[in-house]
Amino acid sequence: MKNRIARSSATALLSALLCCGPIGAATAQVYKWVDENGVTHYGERPPQDRKAQTVETKPATAPDASPAAAPDWQEKNLDFQKRRIERAQQAEREQQEAQEKQKRCNVARDDLQHMQTSRLLYDLNDKGERVFLDDAGRNAAIENVRRRVEKFCS
């Protein structure tokens, strides 16, 4: 992690130096001309076969470094970090919900397969004793499990 931060800092420093390095070149003469197709071009040297106009250029100004601007950036950064954390938490919740739904789907499919292949199905009464289901009860139980499969597996 420290290595990545060091690389990021080095990259930012290099970018700043490259941006500030050509300041002298920014004051160089710039020419503007139109070619035979009507396309406007800009360059450091005028073309030999065309008339070119000089373009006045101004050096870029530094961004406002007032103390009031710093809290705004800090606040924006904090807001960004907060949104990033919230998105990560939301993605984790969605992943957990998807895993739970998949587990329920697998259980429902297993139950359905077991019920369809078993000839006798039973339920437990209040005393914990087996009560075998008749054909109507068996079909109702299978239909109930089918609805669970549709709910969790779609």
Residue pairs with C-beta under 8 A, 6 or more apart in sequence:
23 59
26 57
26 59
26 60
27 57
27 59
28 44
29 44
29 54
30 42
30 43
30 44
30 54
30 55
30 57
31 42
31 43
31 44
31 45
31 46
31 52
31 53
31 54
31 55
32 40
32 41
32 42
32 52
32 53
32 54
32 55
33 40
33 41
33 43
33 46
33 47
33 50
33 51
33 52
33 53
34 40
34 41
34 50
35 41
35 50
41 47
42 55
46 52
63 69
101 152
104 148
104 152
105 149
105 152
105 153
108 145
108 148
108 149
108 151
108 152
108 153
109 149
109 153
111 145
111 148
112 142
112 145
112 146
112 148
112 149
115 121
115 138
115 141
115 142
115 145
116 142
120 132
120 133
121 132
121 133
121 137
121 138
121 141
122 130
122 131
122 132
122 133
123 130
123 131
123 133
123 137
123 141
124 130
124 131
125 131
133 141
